Amino acid sequence: MDKERAGIQSVEVGFSLVEALAQARGPLMLKDLAAAAGMSAAKAHRYLVSFQRIGLVAQDERTSRYDLGPAALKIGLASLTRLDPVRLARERMPTLMQDIDHTVAIAVWGNHGPTIVHWEECAQSVTANLRLGDVMPMLASATGRCFAAWLPREMTAALLEPEMERARKARRQDLPQSEEAVSAMLTEVRERGTARVVDTVLPGIVAFCVPVFDASGHIVLGLMTLGSLATFDPEYGGAIDAPLQAAARQLSRDLGWGATAAD
């Protein structure tokens, strides 16, 4: 092993205890914590003594159970404040694009609605006429439906209501035209964990958009992909939707989601 890869094995071994506490639903007894970390209780106890001294782990004197200490909280909060969701997402876009072999994009909630802020175009991309900075419609796009499903209604009502009116006037049967229809659509989006549109923005084009959450469980961005029906799997949970959702879940976890929000 070269010098750059050399490390301190005891640190790596001891961290398994911290990781086990982070993944546990609550404080653990020594034997349970040791088992979760894959070591003997005696060995685990020696590490825990040192971790307690530096505040990484705390022990309840009444129950003797161990939990993460104040130093762990301090480190976690410092890490969260330095996270940039868009930067993290951008770093993963090339790999995601290769996995699904279709164009992928990142959208955030801007002053005028869901806005495209990054675009990775694959070799078999379709002519979508979308550009960075474009604001997506709330009802006709997967991106709009995704944000509408997870944002508070007071943030989206001003955009949804005019679009419903336009859909009624244009007699767009492919779009919801009433509060009840919109509510039912957004409920389905939340239940499936993904928003999908077919033939609504462009003929023959399918799009999915999935939410990415922060540590508080709030949507911070949407991961979107689109393609032609001729090459794009439009099925929920299919070859496109499944890896897109998996990428969004992992990114959400890396942003701290899961500790306080349901997976």
Secondary structure as GFF3:
##gff-version 3
##sequence-region A 1 263
A	DSSP	alpha_helix	9	23	.	.	.	ID=ss1
A	DSSP	alpha_helix	30	37	.	.	.	ID=ss2
A	DSSP	alpha_helix	41	53	.	.	.	ID=ss3
A	DSSP	beta_strand	57	59	.	.	.	ID=ss4
A	DSSP	beta_strand	66	68	.	.	.	ID=ss5
A	DSSP	alpha_helix	70	81	.	.	.	ID=ss6
A	DSSP	alpha_helix	85	100	.	.	.	ID=ss7
A	DSSP	beta_strand	103	110	.	.	.	ID=ss8
A	DSSP	beta_strand	113	120	.	.	.	ID=ss9
A	DSSP	alpha_helix	142	150	.	.	.	ID=ss10
A	DSSP	alpha_helix	153	169	.	.	.	ID=ss11
A	DSSP	alpha_helix	179	192	.	.	.	ID=ss12
A	DSSP	beta_strand	195	198	.	.	.	ID=ss13
A	DSSP	beta_strand	205	213	.	.	.	ID=ss14
A	DSSP	beta_strand	219	228	.	.	.	ID=ss15
A	DSSP	alpha_helix	241	254	.	.	.	ID=ss16
###
